[in-house]
């Protein structure tokens, strides 16, 4: 790359040709505040918060859109630049709902932080506010346009990351808002409910729909046995909500905190992840042996399944019928667990702690309630879990490490842990399928080709002398070319793992919101890689790392289910899918 020489605040620095002033400043340790900028996704300059003064330029320029040039002189902290930024932020605040104390993003709001950095204590531009829309009709996402700053980050995330583009600017001028078409609810358009828009919103305009109230009510109901399960990716991120470094594994403290919240049992969804591998793996083998529909897609990401039901309904026969792990857990809890504990299934209340907003929509799918009851009663995101712990006055960081309850559904393998990372489901499945097909203990168990952050990963795998091609992808923009190949009949793959969020569950829409400066590259290893490493580290230290080796899974089949794919297993652990309408327009 060609080197460019310039001055920033009278200091000689270098940058690469094609860099923006913002990129050059950050590479050289100079902080310029931003709101609309999101690396590789959005750099419109719309918010005007990154204004800088450039020598001989007639006006202030936005650092995120201005390219560097040889001998350029930039001033980021001149009186003119600071005043320009202050004015931009004050104008944003003049049309912003400033009820910060009751906002979910209080103390983790980028607008709040920029206003603090610029020392804004009063607003010169009070006046009318744009008419607001409050949309809480969907199962997972709440939209409050009174807090929207029109940065466009959610719009570009939906378009570029998920390839959907269901969000856009509606109306013009002072009436402008961000919304689905015709200002419709998220509930009435082809939204995946993935929540990528939520974790990339700089303010509280987009949040998850909170389900703390029914959980607290159940915890205080003496007739209820309230069972909680935690997804593998939660342990890799929950600590961030309590000030711990990104990538801190808090498995033991999480179990201890939930026990102190009053849950009857504290279990790990990894048990059900092992169960999912047994059912999904056996389904793959049946398809291979009986001429079933191939390639087979994984089914544990509900956002991905929703996408397929909207966008590629003709490929629904390719999806595994296996429920996602937490739904399998709920079905087993309200049948096997209830029976063994002499509890009426109606008195079992199952709570899932998930990194995913789409799980909130999944639990109300009528196809999943096979026991006559809702398999899972409530889903809390990682962020909601942290709020519950704080609300109950528990000092998370001072807790001792404790284990999960081990009766019936407590044991799990390392294969269950890695479900939370893109490629983990595939690797877990390959471990069990290869060991069962070849009839010898698998050694080593690692499938390195399944790992990493690439949008699409592929490998040729040998299973009992035969070779198959597998593929792994996350985010719908990365998945779409693979889906188009399957639709065209040109796909070479036998098994494809698809996750709805980039990087998998470690980057789910319900995970802690990472500060923009970290998302934009101010960390030695990316936050997704750090969370992913946490899961693979836990996998490594587990004595058992192949799902079929889990003794409690073996006992479950012996005592209750019979075998993978049995009639009872099909009834409890499998589901179906159907095409969804893209738009539901209602007349007044």
C-alpha positions as CSV (number, residue, x, y, z in Angstrom):
1,X,0.0,0.0,0.0
2,X,1.1,3.6,-0.7
3,X,2.1,5.5,2.3
4,X,0.6,8.9,2.9
5,X,2.2,11.6,5.1
6,X,0.1,14.1,7.0
7,X,-0.2,16.0,10.2
8,X,-2.8,15.5,12.9
9,X,-2.8,18.2,15.6
10,X,0.7,19.3,14.4
11,X,2.1,15.8,14.8
12,X,3.6,14.1,11.8
13,X,1.9,10.7,11.1
14,X,1.5,8.3,8.3
15,X,-1.5,6.5,6.9
16,X,-2.3,4.2,3.9
17,X,-3.7,5.6,0.7
18,X,-7.5,5.1,0.8
19,X,-7.7,5.6,4.6
20,X,-10.2,8.2,5.9
21,X,-9.1,10.8,8.3
22,X,-10.9,8.9,11.0
23,X,-9.0,5.7,10.3
24,X,-5.7,7.6,10.1
25,X,-6.4,9.2,13.5
26,X,-7.3,6.0,15.2
27,X,-4.3,4.2,13.9
28,X,-2.2,7.0,15.4
29,X,-3.9,7.0,18.8
30,X,-6.1,10.1,18.2
31,X,-9.7,9.8,19.4
32,X,-12.5,11.3,17.2
33,X,-16.0,10.7,18.5
34,X,-18.6,9.1,16.1
35,X,-22.2,8.0,16.2
36,X,-23.2,6.9,12.7
37,X,-19.9,5.2,11.8
38,X,-19.7,1.4,12.0
39,X,-16.7,-0.3,10.6
40,X,-17.3,-2.0,7.2
41,X,-21.1,-1.3,7.6
42,X,-21.9,2.4,7.8
43,X,-19.9,5.6,7.2
44,X,-22.4,8.1,5.9
45,X,-21.2,11.1,7.8
46,X,-24.8,11.7,8.7
47,X,-24.4,12.5,12.4
48,X,-21.7,15.1,11.9
49,X,-20.2,14.2,15.2
50,X,-16.7,13.4,13.8
51,X,-16.2,16.9,12.3
52,X,-12.6,18.0,12.0
53,X,-10.8,21.1,10.7
54,X,-8.6,20.6,7.7
55,X,-6.2,23.4,6.7
56,X,-7.4,25.4,3.7
57,X,-10.8,23.6,3.7
58,X,-13.7,26.0,3.6
59,X,-15.9,24.1,6.0
60,X,-15.5,21.5,8.7
61,X,-15.3,18.0,7.2
62,X,-16.6,14.6,8.5
63,X,-13.6,12.5,9.4
64,X,-15.3,9.2,8.5
65,X,-15.9,10.1,4.9
66,X,-12.9,12.4,4.1
67,X,-9.9,10.6,2.5
68,X,-6.4,11.4,3.6
69,X,-4.1,13.2,1.1
70,X,-0.4,13.9,1.0
71,X,0.7,16.8,3.3
72,X,-2.8,17.2,4.7
73,X,-3.0,19.0,8.0
74,X,-5.9,18.0,10.3
75,X,-7.0,19.5,13.6
76,X,-9.3,17.4,15.7
77,X,-9.3,19.5,18.8
78,X,-9.4,23.1,17.5
79,X,-12.0,25.4,18.9
80,X,-13.8,25.4,15.6
81,X,-13.9,21.5,15.4
82,X,-15.1,21.1,19.0
83,X,-17.8,23.7,18.6
84,X,-19.0,22.1,15.4
85,X,-19.3,18.7,17.2
86,X,-21.0,20.3,20.1
87,X,-23.6,21.9,17.9
88,X,-24.2,18.6,16.0
89,X,-24.8,16.7,19.3
90,X,-27.0,19.5,20.7
91,X,-29.1,19.4,17.6
92,X,-29.5,15.6,17.9
93,X,-30.4,16.0,21.6
94,X,-33.0,18.6,20.7
95,X,-35.1,15.9,19.0
96,X,-34.2,13.0,21.4
97,X,-36.2,11.5,24.2
98,X,-33.8,12.2,27.1
99,X,-35.4,10.0,29.7
100,X,-32.0,8.4,30.3
101,X,-32.6,7.0,33.8
102,X,-35.4,4.7,32.6
103,X,-33.6,3.8,29.3
104,X,-32.1,0.3,29.0
105,X,-29.1,1.9,27.4
106,X,-28.4,4.2,30.4
107,X,-24.6,4.2,31.0
108,X,-24.1,2.2,27.8
109,X,-25.4,4.8,25.3
110,X,-23.0,6.2,22.7
111,X,-25.0,9.5,22.5
112,X,-24.8,9.9,26.3
113,X,-21.1,9.2,26.2
114,X,-20.4,11.7,23.4
115,X,-22.4,14.4,25.2
116,X,-20.4,13.8,28.3
117,X,-17.1,14.0,26.4
118,X,-18.1,17.3,24.9
119,X,-19.2,18.7,28.3
120,X,-22.8,19.4,27.1
121,X,-24.8,20.4,30.2
122,X,-27.7,22.3,28.6
123,X,-29.4,22.4,25.3
124,X,-29.7,25.6,23.2
125,X,-32.2,24.1,20.7
126,X,-35.3,23.0,22.6
127,X,-38.4,22.8,20.5
128,X,-40.9,20.4,18.9
129,X,-40.1,16.7,18.5
130,X,-40.7,14.4,15.5
131,X,-43.9,12.4,16.0
132,X,-42.8,9.1,17.5
133,X,-43.7,5.5,16.9
134,X,-43.5,2.9,19.7
135,X,-43.7,-0.7,18.3
136,X,-43.7,-3.5,20.8
137,X,-45.9,-5.9,18.9
138,X,-43.2,-8.4,17.9
139,X,-42.1,-11.1,20.2
140,X,-38.5,-9.9,20.4
141,X,-37.7,-6.4,19.3
142,X,-39.1,-3.0,20.6
143,X,-38.7,0.1,18.4
144,X,-39.0,3.5,19.9
145,X,-38.4,6.3,17.3
146,X,-38.4,9.0,20.0
147,X,-34.9,7.8,20.8
148,X,-33.7,7.3,17.3
149,X,-30.9,9.6,16.1
150,X,-31.2,8.7,12.3
151,X,-27.7,7.4,12.2
152,X,-28.6,4.6,9.7
153,X,-26.6,1.9,11.4
154,X,-29.6,-0.5,11.8
155,X,-30.6,0.1,8.2
156,X,-27.1,-0.8,6.9
157,X,-26.7,-3.7,9.3
158,X,-30.0,-5.3,8.1
159,X,-29.1,-4.7,4.5
160,X,-25.4,-5.7,4.5
161,X,-25.1,-8.2,7.3
162,X,-28.4,-10.1,6.8
163,X,-29.2,-9.1,3.2
164,X,-32.8,-8.3,4.1
165,X,-33.1,-4.5,4.2
166,X,-36.4,-4.4,6.0
167,X,-35.5,-1.1,7.6
168,X,-35.3,2.3,5.9
169,X,-35.9,6.0,6.3
170,X,-39.6,6.8,6.1
171,X,-41.0,10.3,5.3
172,X,-38.9,13.4,4.8
173,X,-37.4,16.3,6.7
174,X,-38.5,16.8,10.3
175,X,-40.9,13.8,9.9
176,X,-38.2,11.3,9.1
177,X,-38.1,8.1,11.1
178,X,-36.5,4.7,10.7
179,X,-39.0,1.9,10.3
180,X,-40.0,-1.1,8.2
181,X,-42.0,-0.2,5.1
182,X,-45.1,1.9,5.7
183,X,-44.0,2.2,9.4
184,X,-45.2,-1.3,9.9
185,X,-44.4,-3.4,13.0
186,X,-41.5,-5.8,13.0
187,X,-44.2,-8.4,13.6
188,X,-45.7,-7.8,10.2
189,X,-42.6,-8.0,7.9
190,X,-40.0,-10.6,7.1
191,X,-37.9,-9.8,10.1
192,X,-35.6,-12.6,11.4
193,X,-35.8,-11.2,14.9
194,X,-32.0,-11.8,15.0
195,X,-31.4,-8.5,16.9
196,X,-28.3,-7.5,14.9
197,X,-30.0,-4.1,14.5
198,X,-30.3,-3.9,18.3
199,X,-26.6,-4.6,19.2
200,X,-25.6,-2.1,16.5
201,X,-27.9,0.7,17.6
202,X,-25.9,3.4,19.4
203,X,-28.9,4.4,21.6
204,X,-32.1,2.9,23.0
205,X,-34.2,3.2,19.8
206,X,-34.0,-0.6,19.4
207,X,-34.1,-3.0,22.3
208,X,-35.1,-6.5,23.2
209,X,-38.6,-7.1,24.5
210,X,-38.1,-7.8,28.2
211,X,-39.5,-10.9,29.9
212,X,-38.3,-10.4,33.5
213,X,-41.8,-9.9,35.0
214,X,-43.2,-13.4,34.3
215,X,-39.9,-15.0,35.4
216,X,-40.0,-13.0,38.7
217,X,-43.6,-13.9,39.2
218,X,-42.9,-17.6,38.7
219,X,-39.9,-17.5,41.1
220,X,-42.3,-16.2,43.7
221,X,-45.0,-18.8,43.0
222,X,-44.7,-21.7,45.5
223,X,-46.6,-24.0,43.2
224,X,-44.0,-23.7,40.4
225,X,-40.8,-25.6,39.9
226,X,-38.8,-23.0,38.0
227,X,-36.0,-24.5,36.0
228,X,-33.4,-22.4,34.3
229,X,-31.0,-23.4,31.5
230,X,-28.1,-21.4,30.1
231,X,-26.9,-21.5,26.5
232,X,-23.1,-22.0,25.9
233,X,-22.4,-18.6,24.5
234,X,-23.8,-16.8,27.6
235,X,-20.8,-17.9,29.8
236,X,-18.5,-16.2,27.3
237,X,-20.2,-12.8,27.6
238,X,-22.2,-12.4,30.8
239,X,-19.2,-11.1,32.7
240,X,-19.0,-8.1,30.4
241,X,-22.2,-6.8,32.1
242,X,-20.4,-6.8,35.4
243,X,-17.2,-5.0,34.1
244,X,-15.1,-8.1,33.4
245,X,-12.9,-8.2,30.3
246,X,-14.3,-9.5,27.1
247,X,-13.7,-13.2,26.8
248,X,-13.9,-13.9,30.6
249,X,-15.5,-17.3,31.2
250,X,-18.0,-17.0,34.0
251,X,-19.6,-20.5,34.0
252,X,-19.2,-21.0,37.8
253,X,-20.3,-17.6,38.9
254,X,-23.3,-17.7,36.5
255,X,-24.5,-21.0,38.0
256,X,-24.0,-19.6,41.5
257,X,-25.9,-16.4,40.7
258,X,-28.9,-18.1,39.2
259,X,-29.1,-20.5,42.2
260,X,-29.2,-17.5,44.4
261,X,-32.0,-16.0,42.3
262,X,-34.1,-18.9,43.6
263,X,-34.4,-21.2,40.6
264,X,-35.4,-24.8,41.5
265,X,-32.7,-26.3,39.3
266,X,-29.8,-24.6,37.4
267,X,-28.9,-26.6,34.3
268,X,-26.8,-26.1,31.2
269,X,-28.3,-26.2,27.7
270,X,-25.2,-28.1,26.7
271,X,-26.9,-31.3,27.9
272,X,-29.6,-30.6,25.3
273,X,-26.9,-29.6,22.7
274,X,-25.5,-33.2,23.1
275,X,-29.1,-34.4,22.7
276,X,-29.5,-32.3,19.5
277,X,-26.4,-33.9,18.0
278,X,-27.8,-37.4,18.7
279,X,-31.0,-36.6,16.9
280,X,-29.6,-34.4,14.1
281,X,-26.7,-36.8,13.5
282,X,-29.0,-39.8,13.2
283,X,-31.2,-37.8,10.9
284,X,-28.2,-37.0,8.6
285,X,-27.3,-40.7,8.5
286,X,-30.9,-41.7,7.6
287,X,-30.9,-39.2,4.8
288,X,-27.6,-40.5,3.5
289,X,-28.7,-44.1,3.7
290,X,-32.2,-43.8,2.5
291,X,-31.9,-41.2,-0.3
292,X,-33.3,-38.3,1.8
293,X,-33.2,-34.6,0.8
294,X,-29.6,-33.3,0.8
295,X,-27.8,-31.2,1.6
296,X,-29.2,-31.1,5.1
297,X,-29.2,-27.7,6.9
298,X,-28.8,-27.4,10.7
299,X,-31.9,-26.1,12.5
300,X,-30.7,-24.7,15.9
301,X,-30.7,-21.0,14.9
302,X,-34.3,-19.7,14.9
303,X,-33.4,-16.5,13.1
304,X,-32.0,-18.5,10.3
305,X,-35.1,-20.8,10.2
306,X,-37.4,-17.7,10.1
307,X,-35.3,-16.3,7.2
308,X,-35.7,-19.5,5.3
309,X,-39.5,-19.6,5.9
310,X,-39.8,-16.1,4.4
311,X,-37.1,-16.1,1.7
312,X,-36.5,-19.7,0.6
313,X,-39.6,-21.7,1.5
314,X,-38.8,-24.2,-1.2
315,X,-35.7,-25.3,0.7
316,X,-37.6,-26.1,4.0
317,X,-37.3,-29.9,3.2
318,X,-33.6,-29.5,3.5
319,X,-33.7,-28.3,7.1
320,X,-33.2,-30.8,9.9
321,X,-36.5,-31.4,11.8
322,X,-34.6,-31.4,15.1
323,X,-35.6,-28.7,17.5
324,X,-33.0,-26.3,18.8
325,X,-31.3,-27.4,22.0
326,X,-33.2,-25.2,24.5
327,X,-36.5,-26.4,23.0
328,X,-35.5,-30.0,23.3
329,X,-34.5,-29.3,26.9
330,X,-38.0,-27.8,27.6
331,X,-39.8,-30.8,26.1
332,X,-37.6,-33.2,28.2
333,X,-38.1,-31.1,31.3
334,X,-41.9,-31.3,31.0
335,X,-41.9,-35.0,30.4
336,X,-38.9,-37.0,31.6
337,X,-37.8,-34.6,34.4
338,X,-41.3,-34.0,35.6
339,X,-42.0,-37.7,35.7
340,X,-38.8,-38.5,37.6
341,X,-39.5,-35.8,40.1
342,X,-43.2,-36.5,40.6
343,X,-44.1,-33.1,39.4
344,X,-47.2,-32.2,37.3
345,X,-45.8,-30.8,34.0
346,X,-48.1,-27.9,34.3
347,X,-46.2,-26.8,37.4
348,X,-42.8,-26.8,35.6
349,X,-41.8,-23.4,34.4
350,X,-38.8,-23.5,32.1
351,X,-36.6,-20.3,31.6
352,X,-33.9,-20.2,28.9
353,X,-31.0,-17.7,29.3
354,X,-30.0,-17.2,25.6
355,X,-27.7,-15.0,23.6
356,X,-30.5,-14.7,21.0
357,X,-33.5,-12.5,20.6
358,X,-35.1,-14.8,18.0
359,X,-35.5,-17.5,20.7
360,X,-38.3,-15.3,22.1
361,X,-40.2,-15.9,18.9
362,X,-39.3,-19.6,18.7
363,X,-40.9,-20.5,22.0
364,X,-44.4,-19.4,20.8
365,X,-44.2,-21.5,17.6
366,X,-47.2,-23.8,17.9
367,X,-45.2,-26.6,16.1
368,X,-42.9,-26.8,19.1
369,X,-45.4,-27.3,21.9
370,X,-45.6,-31.1,21.6
371,X,-46.3,-31.9,25.3
372,X,-49.6,-30.0,25.1
373,X,-47.7,-27.2,27.0
374,X,-45.3,-24.6,25.8
375,X,-41.9,-26.3,25.9
376,X,-40.1,-23.2,27.2
377,X,-42.1,-20.6,29.1
378,X,-39.7,-17.6,29.0
379,X,-36.5,-16.5,27.3
380,X,-34.1,-14.0,28.8
381,X,-31.3,-12.6,26.9
382,X,-27.8,-12.4,28.4
383,X,-28.5,-8.7,29.0
384,X,-31.8,-9.5,30.8
385,X,-30.0,-12.2,32.9
386,X,-27.6,-9.5,34.1
387,X,-30.5,-7.2,35.0
388,X,-32.2,-10.0,37.0
389,X,-29.0,-10.7,38.9
390,X,-28.5,-7.0,39.7
391,X,-32.2,-6.5,40.6
392,X,-31.9,-9.4,43.1
393,X,-28.9,-7.6,44.8
394,X,-26.3,-10.3,44.0
395,X,-22.7,-9.3,43.9
396,X,-21.7,-11.3,40.8
397,X,-18.0,-10.7,40.9
398,X,-17.6,-11.9,44.5
399,X,-19.5,-15.1,44.0
400,X,-17.7,-18.5,44.4
401,X,-17.7,-20.7,41.4
402,X,-20.3,-23.4,41.6
403,X,-21.4,-26.2,39.3
404,X,-24.7,-26.9,37.6
405,X,-27.2,-29.3,39.1
406,X,-26.2,-32.7,37.9
407,X,-29.3,-34.8,38.4
408,X,-30.9,-36.1,35.2
409,X,-29.9,-33.3,32.8
410,X,-26.7,-31.8,34.2
411,X,-23.9,-33.6,32.4
412,X,-22.5,-32.2,29.1
413,X,-19.5,-32.7,26.8
414,X,-17.2,-30.3,25.2
415,X,-19.1,-30.7,22.0
416,X,-22.1,-29.1,23.6
417,X,-20.1,-26.1,24.7
418,X,-18.9,-25.2,21.2
419,X,-22.4,-24.9,19.9
420,X,-22.1,-21.2,20.7
421,X,-19.5,-20.5,18.0
422,X,-20.0,-20.6,14.2
423,X,-18.8,-24.1,13.2
424,X,-19.4,-25.6,16.6
425,X,-22.6,-27.4,15.7
426,X,-20.9,-28.9,12.6
427,X,-17.8,-30.0,14.6
428,X,-20.0,-31.5,17.3
429,X,-22.0,-33.4,14.8
430,X,-18.9,-34.7,13.0
431,X,-17.4,-35.9,16.2
432,X,-20.4,-38.1,17.0
433,X,-21.2,-39.2,13.4
434,X,-17.6,-40.2,12.7
435,X,-17.1,-42.1,16.0
436,X,-20.4,-44.0,15.5
437,X,-19.8,-44.8,11.9
438,X,-16.3,-46.0,12.3
439,X,-17.0,-47.8,15.6
440,X,-13.8,-46.7,17.4
441,X,-13.1,-43.9,19.9
442,X,-12.4,-40.7,18.0
443,X,-8.9,-39.4,18.6
444,X,-8.2,-36.6,18.1
445,X,-11.6,-35.0,18.3
446,X,-10.8,-31.6,16.8
447,X,-12.0,-30.5,13.4
448,X,-10.0,-27.4,12.8
449,X,-11.5,-26.7,9.4
450,X,-14.8,-25.9,11.2
451,X,-13.3,-23.0,13.2
452,X,-12.7,-19.4,12.6
453,X,-14.6,-16.2,11.6
454,X,-14.7,-16.7,7.8
455,X,-18.1,-16.0,6.4
456,X,-18.1,-19.4,4.6
457,X,-15.9,-22.3,5.6
458,X,-15.8,-25.6,3.8
459,X,-14.0,-29.0,4.1
460,X,-14.0,-32.5,2.6
461,X,-14.5,-34.9,5.5
462,X,-13.9,-38.7,5.5
463,X,-16.5,-40.7,7.3
464,X,-16.0,-44.5,7.4
465,X,-14.1,-44.4,4.1
466,X,-16.6,-42.2,2.3
467,X,-16.0,-38.5,1.6
468,X,-18.5,-35.7,2.0
469,X,-18.3,-32.0,1.6
470,X,-19.5,-29.8,4.5
471,X,-20.0,-26.0,4.7
472,X,-20.4,-23.6,7.5
473,X,-21.8,-20.0,7.3
474,X,-23.1,-17.3,9.5
475,X,-25.2,-14.2,8.6
476,X,-27.7,-14.4,5.8
477,X,-25.6,-12.3,3.4
478,X,-22.9,-14.9,3.6
479,X,-25.4,-17.8,3.5
480,X,-27.3,-16.6,0.4
481,X,-24.8,-17.8,-2.3
482,X,-24.9,-21.3,-0.7
483,X,-28.7,-21.3,-0.7
484,X,-28.8,-20.2,-4.3
485,X,-26.5,-23.1,-5.2
486,X,-28.8,-25.5,-3.4
487,X,-31.9,-24.0,-5.1
488,X,-30.2,-24.3,-8.5
489,X,-29.2,-28.0,-7.8
490,X,-25.5,-27.3,-8.1
491,X,-24.4,-27.6,-4.5
492,X,-21.6,-30.1,-3.7
493,X,-22.3,-30.2,0.0
494,X,-23.9,-32.9,2.1
495,X,-24.3,-31.0,5.3
496,X,-24.4,-27.2,5.9
497,X,-24.4,-25.4,9.2
498,X,-26.1,-22.0,9.1
499,X,-26.2,-19.5,12.0
500,X,-28.2,-16.3,11.8
501,X,-25.7,-14.0,13.4
502,X,-22.1,-13.3,12.2
503,X,-19.8,-15.6,14.2
504,X,-22.7,-17.5,15.7
505,X,-24.3,-17.2,19.1
506,X,-21.3,-15.5,20.6
507,X,-22.4,-12.5,18.6
508,X,-26.2,-13.0,19.1
509,X,-28.6,-10.1,19.3
510,X,-29.1,-10.7,23.0
511,X,-25.4,-10.5,24.0
512,X,-23.8,-7.6,25.9
513,X,-23.5,-4.5,23.6
514,X,-19.9,-3.9,22.8
515,X,-18.7,-0.3,22.7
516,X,-18.4,1.1,19.3
517,X,-14.6,1.8,19.6
518,X,-14.1,-1.9,20.2
519,X,-16.3,-2.9,17.3
520,X,-14.4,-0.5,15.1
521,X,-11.1,-2.2,15.8
522,X,-9.5,-0.9,19.1
523,X,-8.9,-4.3,20.5
524,X,-6.0,-6.7,19.8
525,X,-8.3,-9.6,19.2
526,X,-11.9,-9.0,18.0
527,X,-14.6,-9.4,20.6
528,X,-16.2,-12.2,18.7
529,X,-12.8,-14.1,18.6
530,X,-12.3,-13.6,22.3
531,X,-15.8,-15.0,23.1
532,X,-15.2,-17.8,20.7
533,X,-11.9,-18.7,22.3
534,X,-13.6,-19.0,25.7
535,X,-15.9,-21.8,24.4
536,X,-13.1,-23.7,22.8
537,X,-11.0,-23.4,26.0
538,X,-13.9,-24.9,28.0
539,X,-14.3,-27.7,25.4
540,X,-10.6,-28.5,25.7
541,X,-10.7,-29.0,29.5
542,X,-13.8,-31.3,29.4
543,X,-13.1,-35.0,30.0
544,X,-15.8,-36.0,27.6
545,X,-15.8,-34.2,24.2
546,X,-18.1,-36.3,22.0
547,X,-21.9,-36.0,22.5
548,X,-22.6,-39.7,22.2
549,X,-20.3,-40.3,25.2
550,X,-22.4,-38.3,27.6
551,X,-23.6,-40.9,30.1
552,X,-26.8,-39.0,31.0
553,X,-27.7,-38.8,27.3
554,X,-27.2,-42.6,27.1
555,X,-29.4,-43.1,30.2
556,X,-32.1,-40.8,28.7
557,X,-32.4,-43.0,25.7
558,X,-32.2,-46.2,27.7
559,X,-34.8,-45.2,30.2
560,X,-37.1,-43.0,28.2
561,X,-36.6,-42.3,24.5
562,X,-35.5,-45.7,23.2
563,X,-33.1,-44.6,20.5
564,X,-32.4,-41.5,18.3
565,X,-35.3,-41.0,15.9
566,X,-37.7,-43.2,17.8
567,X,-41.4,-42.4,17.8
568,X,-41.2,-40.7,21.2
569,X,-38.1,-38.8,20.2
570,X,-39.8,-37.6,17.0
571,X,-42.8,-36.5,19.0
572,X,-40.8,-34.6,21.6
573,X,-37.6,-33.5,19.9
574,X,-38.6,-32.7,16.3
575,X,-40.7,-30.1,14.7
576,X,-41.9,-28.8,11.3
577,X,-41.7,-25.6,9.3
578,X,-44.0,-23.6,7.0
579,X,-43.8,-20.8,4.5
580,X,-44.5,-17.3,6.0
581,X,-46.0,-14.3,4.4
582,X,-43.6,-11.5,3.8
583,X,-46.0,-8.6,4.5
584,X,-49.2,-8.5,6.5
585,X,-51.0,-5.2,5.6
586,X,-54.0,-4.4,7.7
587,X,-56.7,-1.9,6.7
588,X,-58.2,0.3,9.4
